[in-house]
Amino acid sequence: MQNKSRFAIMANGNTLSVWQMDCIDKLIESGKAELILIISNDNITSSSKFRKLFHKNLLYFLWTRFFLKVSVEEQSSFEEKFKHIPVLKCKTQLRSKHAEYFHDTDITKIKIHEPDFILRFGFNILKGEILTSAKYGVWSYHHGNEQEFRGGPPGFWEIYKRKPTTGVILQKLTEKLDSGIILEKREYKTIQHSYKEQKQKMFFSNTDMPLVAVKQLLNYDYSCMNGMPSTTSAKIYKFPTNLQLLVFFLKLINARLCFYFNKYFLAEQWGLALINNSNTNYKIGKNSTIDKEYISVKKNIFYADGFLFSKNNKTFCVCEKYDYKKGKGEISVMPIDNSFGKESNFLTADTHLAYPYVFVHENTHFLLPETANENQLKLYSISEEDNQPKYIANLLDNFPAIDASIVYDGNYFWIFCGNKNDHPNEKLFIFYSKTLIGTYTPHLKNPVKVTPAGSRSAGNIILDTKFFIRPAQYSVNYYGEKIILHKINKLTPCDFSEEMVDEITPAHFNKKWKGIHTVSQNGSVMLIDFKHHTFIGSALVDKFKKR
């Protein structure tokens, strides 16, 4: 493989959608890929098949044609932008109901250009020699979890069936339908109240998937190309009938009413709890009990994201203190001695602060709070003299890191975080550096994980015998549902994998709790945050201001 990957695209005619163009732009602008050929679909569409569908799916056609406007699907011509790229117009042979075969002469012309891969944005079901005409095959998106939903429309049936998550895959096509080799697979929380937002998210949030695969190939990592073909017997879905669409609208209206009621009239009221837990690896023992709860008497204030640390034989809790009236969080500290001591300010700023991750390196305590609103990740040391944070450096610039957790494995410092502007509850990013101050390099596979089931950080990463245990938030059905504990199996600049080993749920402690999302442990004392849902007037005002 050369220093730059050569690729071709398949398009219907001379247009591409916004999300498809963004996909190509990301490849070209990265400097890691070069567009060398456009394969244009020159087939004549049969109108008779459309008429057969028109009556059965009339409402869906009218809705999507005249009312449902999804900006990322808007089509535009690429002729001027790619005027220097050769275009090969191809008419395919239809040898079965939907399978298209390329003529031998067109296959020969494609091979002359020697593409490393072909990105499919046009044509239908491909069969035959076209699948092997590029070194690494034909890559194609499927917007859906192939184990549950084949066919289409993208993201529609997930809402109809009330599925909590929606999948997106990039696959290398094979001869067998829906049995491609999966290059990249992601999972998102389904947007039950808006099909428009659902489609926007599915299409535009994943335009980097081919680039992730290209980076692997350029790094001589061919594992994604050598995987086993997907096996699925899932139902093949089609366009909804008129009756199904009416039912869909009713479900959408119900979901929208629930969404906006919860958004504006139910606020999260977080508190902290000290847990007596003899296990030191986050495992919850049978005798684990709540020692003390700490919750503000003022409804406009909540405490969350608590971390424990010890200095000079004293234990402290540092946490986020959020004020709905101010619309932002600050960092507070309080001593811990079998209970929560008097709270005091620890770190304040003009912008929102949260998730005050505390860690020790070379006998020095450090603080890594969330400063995403400043588009930076700032590092502080905690002074030995007055126990106050002192700014040291920016570890990440021009990256709005959310819930950043850091760990040192003896070789690299690793930062695990989300991106405030890119689905922080679902995407996990990793950065690494030989030194604490940096410079930090993005992981080759960023985002290394995309799922609401255990991506976002949820507390201190700890060493359990030979493995790191990483707590992460599980927010499939709602935010802060529970905490998942992962064992990190692989962590290198080019690879990452982890597996779930345990979980911490609100039911472990108090069935009245509606959620938990941060855990910290110091000896036999565990600190966890918990939430209730209630109406808070200042929270309602805060939400309208932010809107």
Beta strands, then each sheet from edge to edge (+ up, - down):
strand 1: 5-12
strand 2: 15-17
strand 3: 33-41
strand 4: 75-77
strand 5: 87-90
strand 6: 93-94
strand 7: 99-101
strand 8: 117-120
strand 9: 125-127
strand 10: 138-142
strand 11: 150-151
strand 12: 165-172
strand 13: 181-189
strand 14: 236-237
strand 15: 267-276
strand 16: 289-294
strand 17: 301-311
strand 18: 314-323
strand 19: 328-336
strand 20: 344-347
strand 21: 354-361
strand 22: 364-370
strand 23: 376-382
strand 24: 389-397
strand 25: 401-408
strand 26: 413-419
strand 27: 427-433
strand 28: 441-442
strand 29: 449-450
strand 30: 453-457
strand 31: 462-464
strand 32: 467-474
strand 33: 482-492
strand 34: 495-504
strand 35: 519-522
strand 36: 525-534
sheet 1: 5+ 3+ 1+ 8+ 10+ 12- 13+
sheet 2: 2+ 4-
sheet 3: 6+ 7- 9-
sheet 4: 11+ 14+
sheet 5: 16+ 15- 36+ 35-
sheet 6: 17+ 18- 19+ 20-
sheet 7: 21+ 22- 23+ 24-
sheet 8: 25+ 26- 27+ 28-
sheet 9: 25+ 26- 27+ 29-
sheet 10: 30+ 32- 31+
sheet 11: 30+ 32- 33+ 34-
end
